[in-house]
Amino acid sequence: MANVFIILGILIFSAHFFSYLFSKRRVPDVLFLLAIGIVLGPVLHLVTPDMLGRFASMFASLTLLFILFDSGVDLSIDSIRRYWKGMVQVTLLSFFLSMAAVTAIGFYLFRMPWQSSMLLGSMISGTAAAIVIPLVWQMRVSEKTRTTLALESACSGVLCIVISLGFIEGFSSNDMALGTMAGKILASFVMALIIGMVGGIIWAGLLDRVRKMNNSMFLTPAFVFVLYGLTEVMGFSGAIAALAFGVVLGNIDYFDIALLHKFGNRRMMPLSNNEKSFFKEFVFVLKTFFFVYIGICIPFTNVEALQYGLIITAALFVLRFILVFIVGHKNTINDRLTVSIMIPKGLVSAVLASMPEQMNIAVGYELIPCATMIKYTTYSVIFFSIVFTSVLVLLTSKKLVKQEPLHWEPEDDCFE
């Protein structure tokens, strides 16, 4: 047990050093954390995914929850209003084109059944908020690029979850109703936004009183837990609710409601600088262990899955590059480069990948069950996409940091 605490402490110290290295030398800290996970898992076999059991899934959800909440606090309503059209355009085009490409590759090249190919495509066509947001917030890019990528990562995660679960349910019951699936996506997104915003308004009205309690710093995250859980229980996206909750607390002037004043609240309170610093440090620690966990899960013993993952990842990056440079031709080279390389896969894909195998729904495969191949291939795509993104960030960041901060006019729309 003592060795575990020593390892945890060394990991946290190392993560801070890697973050410092990224700020000075533009070497992404993600690469080092992944390497540590690979050494602990596939190389030395000190830790395996099976050892972590259900805790791994809970920890992954916790990481996503806090990263989205923290990113919501940092998002500006003005930026969202200015750039939401570009975000929707990039998100939808990128997601569905990527899904179509992966489906075609799986079916025609890998000889997987079309159902399994579609399911694989739906799982890995989004971007990982847990990776995109920390990386882009450390890069010197324009506000609209940062906002677009943060919103895309959150929304594409919802698309991954709802469409993948819709496919799983449809394949299990032999009933593929696209209208029903589209309705679920819209309902999950809109209702989660409403729940998160209402929760943020209520909590902002209570913050003044909450701070008078002893040891109250962690009560805001506790409220996020409750909000996330209730949203998930109702069948909507807890991740989007957490993001909306953070946006409200970060832009409280837009949500100050006179009705709350009648119940004894003098005004709605924003988060203090100390609270924001505390949450960011907590997110930093969670992010550290999450990337180490991803490294532990990489299936290096399955060469075929690694080959599939490498081919799919390369295809997705080429497709993204072409898409962004076509639809974003009015934007700067820096913006287009940044958006082109920010397509790592992560938490959502990893969680979804294990579901077909657990539910035993996929059609058989020549060598091993197709559900198992979906899981291993998804883990491989996660690994290669993170590595590609990190290396490309390293190669492009030297050019990006030489640029002066870009100023955008309010009427400019991203990728329009």
C-alpha positions as CSV (number, residue, x, y, z in Angstrom):
1,M,0.0,0.0,0.0
2,A,2.9,2.4,0.8
3,N,4.2,1.9,-2.7
4,V,0.9,3.0,-4.2
5,F,1.0,6.3,-2.4
6,I,4.6,6.8,-3.5
7,I,3.6,6.2,-7.1
8,L,0.6,8.6,-6.8
9,G,2.7,11.3,-5.4
10,I,5.4,10.9,-8.0
11,L,2.7,11.0,-10.8
12,I,1.3,14.4,-9.5
13,F,4.8,15.9,-9.2
14,S,5.7,14.6,-12.7
15,A,2.4,16.0,-14.2
16,H,3.2,19.5,-12.9
17,F,6.7,19.2,-14.4
18,F,5.3,18.0,-17.7
19,S,2.9,20.9,-17.8
20,Y,5.7,23.3,-17.2
21,L,7.7,21.6,-20.0
22,F,4.7,22.1,-22.3
23,S,4.5,25.8,-21.5
24,K,8.2,26.3,-22.1
25,R,9.1,23.8,-24.8
26,R,5.7,23.0,-26.4
27,V,6.1,19.3,-25.7
28,P,2.6,18.1,-24.8
29,D,2.3,16.6,-21.3
30,V,-0.2,14.1,-22.6
31,L,2.6,12.1,-24.3
32,F,4.6,11.7,-21.1
33,L,1.5,10.7,-19.1
34,L,0.5,8.1,-21.8
35,A,4.1,6.8,-21.7
36,I,3.9,6.3,-17.9
37,G,0.6,4.4,-18.3
38,I,2.1,2.2,-21.0
39,V,5.1,1.4,-18.8
40,L,2.9,0.6,-15.8
41,G,0.5,-1.5,-17.8
42,P,1.5,-3.2,-21.1
43,V,5.2,-3.1,-20.3
44,L,5.6,-4.0,-16.6
45,H,2.1,-5.4,-16.0
46,L,2.0,-3.7,-12.6
47,V,-1.5,-2.5,-13.3
48,T,-4.1,-3.9,-15.7
49,P,-7.6,-2.6,-16.7
50,D,-9.2,-5.6,-15.0
51,M,-7.6,-4.6,-11.7
52,L,-9.4,-1.3,-11.8
53,G,-12.8,-2.9,-12.4
54,R,-15.8,-0.6,-12.2
55,F,-13.7,2.1,-10.5
56,A,-12.2,2.9,-13.9
57,S,-15.6,3.7,-15.5
58,M,-16.6,5.9,-12.5
59,F,-13.2,7.7,-12.5
60,A,-13.5,8.4,-16.2
61,S,-17.0,9.9,-15.8
62,L,-15.7,12.0,-12.9
63,T,-12.9,13.3,-15.0
64,L,-15.2,14.2,-17.9
65,L,-17.7,15.9,-15.5
66,F,-15.1,18.2,-13.9
67,I,-13.3,19.1,-17.2
68,L,-16.6,20.1,-18.8
69,F,-17.7,22.1,-15.7
70,D,-14.4,23.9,-15.5
71,S,-14.3,24.6,-19.3
72,G,-17.9,26.0,-19.0
73,V,-16.8,28.4,-16.3
74,D,-14.1,29.7,-18.7
75,L,-16.4,30.0,-21.7
76,S,-17.8,33.5,-22.5
77,I,-21.5,33.9,-23.5
78,D,-20.4,36.6,-26.0
79,S,-18.1,34.1,-27.6
80,I,-20.7,31.4,-27.8
81,R,-23.2,33.8,-29.4
82,R,-20.6,34.8,-32.0
83,Y,-19.3,31.4,-32.9
84,W,-22.1,28.9,-32.4
85,K,-22.9,28.6,-36.1
86,G,-19.3,27.6,-36.9
87,M,-19.3,25.1,-34.0
88,V,-22.5,23.4,-35.3
89,Q,-21.1,23.3,-38.8
90,V,-17.8,21.8,-37.8
91,T,-19.3,19.4,-35.4
92,L,-22.0,17.9,-37.6
93,L,-19.9,17.7,-40.8
94,S,-16.9,16.3,-39.0
95,F,-18.9,13.7,-37.0
96,F,-21.1,12.3,-39.8
97,L,-18.3,12.3,-42.4
98,S,-16.0,10.6,-40.0
99,M,-18.7,8.0,-39.1
100,A,-19.3,7.3,-42.8
101,A,-15.6,6.9,-43.5
102,V,-15.0,4.5,-40.6
103,T,-18.1,2.5,-41.6
104,A,-16.7,2.1,-45.1
105,I,-13.3,1.2,-43.9
106,G,-14.6,-1.4,-41.5
107,F,-16.9,-3.0,-44.0
108,Y,-14.9,-2.9,-47.2
109,L,-11.3,-3.1,-45.9
110,F,-11.5,-5.0,-42.6
111,R,-14.5,-7.2,-43.7
112,M,-16.4,-6.5,-40.6
113,P,-20.3,-6.8,-40.7
114,W,-21.9,-3.4,-41.6
115,Q,-23.7,-3.3,-38.2
116,S,-20.4,-3.5,-36.4
117,S,-18.7,-1.0,-38.7
118,M,-21.5,1.5,-38.1
119,L,-21.2,1.0,-34.4
120,L,-17.5,1.4,-34.4
121,G,-17.9,4.6,-36.5
122,S,-20.4,6.1,-34.1
123,M,-18.1,5.5,-31.1
124,I,-15.0,7.2,-32.5
125,S,-16.3,10.1,-34.6
126,G,-16.4,12.6,-31.8
127,T,-13.5,14.4,-30.0
128,A,-12.5,14.0,-26.4
129,A,-13.2,17.0,-24.2
130,A,-10.8,15.7,-21.6
131,I,-8.0,16.1,-24.1
132,V,-9.0,18.9,-26.4
133,I,-9.9,21.4,-23.7
134,P,-6.6,21.2,-21.6
135,L,-4.5,21.2,-24.8
136,V,-6.2,24.1,-26.5
137,W,-6.4,26.2,-23.3
138,Q,-2.6,26.0,-23.2
139,M,-2.1,27.0,-26.8
140,R,-1.9,30.6,-28.1
141,V,-4.9,30.5,-30.4
142,S,-7.8,32.8,-31.1
143,E,-10.8,33.0,-28.8
144,K,-13.1,31.7,-31.5
145,T,-10.9,28.7,-32.2
146,R,-10.8,27.9,-28.5
147,T,-14.5,28.3,-28.1
148,T,-15.3,26.3,-31.2
149,L,-13.2,23.3,-30.2
150,A,-14.4,23.3,-26.6
151,L,-18.1,23.3,-27.7
152,E,-17.4,20.7,-30.4
153,S,-15.8,18.3,-28.0
154,A,-18.8,18.5,-25.6
155,C,-21.5,18.2,-28.3
156,S,-19.8,15.5,-30.3
157,G,-19.6,13.4,-27.2
158,V,-23.3,13.6,-26.9
159,L,-23.7,12.5,-30.5
160,C,-21.3,9.5,-29.8
161,I,-23.3,8.4,-26.8
162,V,-26.8,8.8,-28.2
163,I,-26.1,7.4,-31.6
164,S,-24.0,4.4,-30.3
165,L,-26.7,3.5,-27.8
166,G,-29.3,3.9,-30.5
167,F,-27.4,1.4,-32.7
168,I,-27.0,-1.0,-29.8
169,E,-30.6,-0.9,-29.0
170,G,-31.6,-1.1,-32.6
171,F,-29.3,-4.0,-33.4
172,S,-30.5,-5.9,-30.3
173,S,-34.2,-5.5,-31.3
174,N,-33.7,-5.4,-35.1
175,D,-35.4,-2.0,-35.1
176,M,-33.4,0.9,-36.6
177,A,-35.7,4.0,-36.4
178,L,-33.6,7.0,-37.5
179,G,-36.4,9.4,-36.6
180,T,-36.5,8.1,-33.0
181,M,-32.7,8.3,-32.7
182,A,-32.7,11.9,-33.9
183,G,-35.4,12.8,-31.5
184,K,-33.4,11.3,-28.6
185,I,-30.3,13.3,-29.6
186,L,-32.2,16.6,-29.7
187,A,-34.1,15.9,-26.4
188,S,-30.9,14.8,-24.6
189,F,-29.1,18.0,-25.7
190,V,-31.9,20.5,-25.1
191,M,-33.1,19.1,-21.8
192,A,-29.6,18.8,-20.5
193,L,-29.0,22.4,-21.3
194,I,-32.1,23.5,-19.5
195,I,-31.4,21.4,-16.4
196,G,-27.8,22.7,-16.3
197,M,-28.8,26.3,-16.7
198,V,-31.6,26.1,-14.1
199,G,-29.2,24.3,-11.7
200,G,-26.6,27.1,-12.3
201,I,-29.1,29.8,-11.6
202,I,-30.3,28.2,-8.4
203,W,-26.8,27.6,-7.1
204,A,-25.6,31.1,-8.0
205,G,-28.5,32.4,-5.9
206,L,-27.4,30.2,-2.9
207,L,-23.6,30.8,-3.1
208,D,-23.6,33.8,-0.8
209,R,-25.2,31.7,2.0
210,V,-23.2,28.6,1.2
211,R,-19.9,30.4,1.7
212,K,-20.8,31.2,5.3
213,M,-20.6,27.5,6.1
214,N,-17.3,25.9,7.3
215,N,-15.3,24.0,4.7
216,S,-17.7,24.9,1.9
217,M,-15.2,24.9,-1.0
218,F,-16.3,21.5,-2.2
219,L,-20.0,22.1,-2.0
220,T,-20.1,23.4,-5.6
221,P,-18.6,20.2,-7.0
222,A,-21.0,18.3,-4.8
223,F,-23.9,20.1,-6.4
224,V,-22.4,19.3,-9.8
225,F,-22.5,15.6,-8.8
226,V,-26.2,15.8,-7.9
227,L,-27.0,17.7,-11.1
228,Y,-25.1,15.2,-13.3
229,G,-26.6,12.2,-11.6
230,L,-30.2,13.5,-11.8
231,T,-29.8,14.4,-15.5
232,E,-28.4,10.9,-16.3
233,V,-31.2,9.3,-14.4
234,M,-33.8,11.2,-16.5
235,G,-32.1,9.8,-19.6
236,F,-30.4,13.0,-20.8
237,S,-26.7,14.0,-21.1
238,G,-25.2,14.7,-17.7
239,A,-22.0,16.0,-19.5
240,I,-23.9,18.7,-21.3
241,A,-25.7,19.7,-18.1
242,A,-22.3,20.0,-16.3
243,L,-21.1,22.2,-19.1
244,A,-24.2,24.4,-19.0
245,F,-23.9,24.7,-15.2
246,G,-20.3,26.0,-15.6
247,V,-21.3,28.4,-18.3
248,V,-24.0,30.0,-16.0
249,L,-21.5,30.3,-13.1
250,G,-18.9,31.8,-15.4
251,N,-21.3,34.3,-17.0
252,I,-23.6,35.2,-14.1
253,D,-24.4,38.7,-15.3
254,Y,-26.5,37.2,-18.1
255,F,-28.6,35.1,-15.7
256,D,-29.3,37.4,-12.8
257,I,-33.0,36.9,-12.3
258,A,-35.0,39.4,-10.2
259,L,-37.4,36.7,-9.0
260,L,-34.7,35.2,-6.9
261,H,-34.2,38.5,-5.0
262,K,-37.7,38.1,-3.6
263,F,-36.5,35.0,-1.7
264,G,-33.9,36.9,0.3
265,N,-31.0,36.7,-2.2
266,R,-29.4,40.1,-2.6
267,R,-27.8,39.0,-5.9
268,M,-26.5,36.0,-7.7
269,M,-22.8,35.3,-6.9
270,P,-20.1,34.2,-9.4
271,L,-17.3,31.8,-8.4
272,S,-14.4,33.5,-6.6
273,N,-10.9,33.3,-7.8
274,N,-9.9,30.9,-5.0
275,E,-12.7,28.6,-6.0
276,K,-11.7,28.6,-9.6
277,S,-8.1,27.9,-8.7
278,F,-9.2,25.0,-6.5
279,F,-11.3,23.5,-9.2
280,K,-8.6,23.9,-11.8
281,E,-6.0,22.1,-9.6
282,F,-8.5,19.3,-9.0
283,V,-9.1,19.0,-12.7
284,F,-5.4,18.9,-13.3
285,V,-5.0,15.9,-11.0
286,L,-7.9,14.1,-12.5
287,K,-6.6,14.7,-16.0
288,T,-3.2,13.3,-14.9
289,F,-4.6,10.0,-13.8
290,F,-7.0,9.8,-16.7
291,F,-4.2,9.8,-19.3
292,V,-2.1,7.3,-17.4
293,Y,-5.2,5.1,-17.3
294,I,-5.6,5.4,-21.1
295,G,-1.9,4.3,-21.5
296,I,-2.6,1.2,-19.3
297,C,-5.6,0.2,-21.5
298,I,-3.7,0.2,-24.9
299,P,-3.9,-3.4,-26.3
300,F,-0.4,-3.9,-27.5
301,T,-0.9,-7.7,-27.5
302,N,-3.5,-7.4,-30.3
303,V,-1.5,-6.5,-33.4
304,E,-4.5,-6.7,-35.7
305,A,-6.4,-4.1,-33.7
306,L,-3.4,-1.9,-33.6
307,Q,-3.1,-2.0,-37.4
308,Y,-6.8,-1.2,-37.8
309,G,-6.6,1.6,-35.3
310,L,-3.6,3.1,-37.1
311,I,-5.4,3.0,-40.5
312,I,-8.6,4.5,-39.1
313,T,-6.8,7.3,-37.2
314,A,-4.7,8.3,-40.3
315,A,-7.9,8.3,-42.4
316,L,-9.7,10.5,-39.8
317,F,-6.9,13.0,-39.7
318,V,-6.7,13.3,-43.5
319,L,-10.5,13.7,-43.7
320,R,-10.5,16.4,-41.0
321,F,-7.7,18.3,-42.6
322,I,-9.5,18.4,-46.0
323,L,-12.9,19.3,-44.4
324,V,-11.5,22.2,-42.3
325,F,-9.5,23.6,-45.1
326,I,-12.6,23.6,-47.4
327,V,-15.2,25.0,-45.0
328,G,-12.8,27.2,-43.1
329,H,-11.2,28.9,-46.1
330,K,-12.0,32.4,-44.7
331,N,-10.0,31.8,-41.5
332,T,-6.3,32.1,-40.8
333,I,-3.8,29.2,-41.4
334,N,-3.2,29.0,-37.6
335,D,-6.9,28.6,-36.9
336,R,-7.3,25.9,-39.6
337,L,-4.3,24.0,-38.5
338,T,-5.4,24.0,-34.9
339,V,-8.9,22.8,-35.7
340,S,-7.5,20.2,-38.1
341,I,-5.4,18.4,-35.5
342,M,-7.7,18.6,-32.5
343,I,-9.6,15.3,-33.0
344,P,-8.2,13.0,-30.3
345,K,-10.5,10.3,-28.9
346,G,-10.8,9.5,-25.3
347,L,-13.2,8.9,-22.4
348,V,-16.6,8.6,-24.2
349,S,-15.1,6.2,-26.8
350,A,-13.4,4.1,-24.2
351,V,-16.6,3.7,-22.2
352,L,-18.8,2.9,-25.2
353,A,-16.3,0.5,-26.6
354,S,-16.8,-2.0,-23.7
355,M,-20.6,-2.1,-24.0
356,P,-21.0,-4.4,-27.1
357,E,-18.8,-7.0,-25.5
358,Q,-20.6,-6.9,-22.2
359,M,-24.1,-7.0,-23.9
360,N,-23.0,-9.7,-26.4
361,I,-24.8,-8.1,-29.3
362,A,-22.3,-8.0,-32.1
363,V,-22.2,-10.3,-35.1
364,G,-19.5,-12.9,-35.1
365,Y,-16.0,-12.2,-36.6
366,E,-13.6,-14.5,-38.4
367,L,-10.8,-14.4,-35.8
368,I,-12.3,-13.2,-32.5
369,P,-15.8,-11.9,-31.6
370,C,-16.5,-8.7,-33.3
371,A,-17.5,-7.0,-30.1
372,T,-14.0,-7.7,-28.8
373,M,-12.5,-6.3,-32.0
374,I,-14.5,-3.2,-31.7
375,K,-13.2,-2.6,-28.2
376,Y,-9.6,-3.2,-29.0
377,T,-9.7,-1.2,-32.2
378,T,-11.3,1.7,-30.4
379,Y,-8.6,1.6,-27.7
380,S,-6.0,1.6,-30.5
381,V,-7.7,4.6,-32.2
382,I,-7.7,6.4,-28.8
383,F,-4.0,5.8,-28.5
384,F,-2.9,6.8,-32.0
385,S,-5.2,9.8,-32.1
386,I,-3.8,11.2,-28.9
387,V,-0.2,10.5,-30.1
388,F,-0.9,12.1,-33.5
389,T,-2.6,15.1,-31.9
390,S,0.2,15.6,-29.4
391,V,3.0,15.3,-32.0
392,L,1.1,17.7,-34.4
393,V,0.6,20.2,-31.5
394,L,4.4,20.0,-30.9
395,L,5.2,20.6,-34.6
396,T,2.7,23.4,-35.1
397,S,2.9,25.2,-31.7
398,K,6.2,26.8,-32.5
399,K,4.6,28.5,-35.4
400,L,1.5,29.4,-33.4
401,V,3.3,31.0,-30.5
402,K,5.2,33.4,-32.8
403,Q,1.9,34.9,-33.8
404,E,0.4,37.9,-32.1
405,P,-3.0,37.2,-30.4
406,L,-5.7,37.5,-33.0
407,H,-8.6,39.9,-32.6
408,W,-11.9,39.1,-34.2
409,E,-14.8,41.3,-35.0
410,P,-18.1,40.4,-33.4
411,E,-19.7,39.7,-36.7
412,D,-17.2,37.1,-37.7
413,D,-18.5,33.5,-37.6
414,C,-16.1,30.6,-37.3
415,F,-15.9,28.4,-40.3
416,E,-18.7,30.0,-42.1
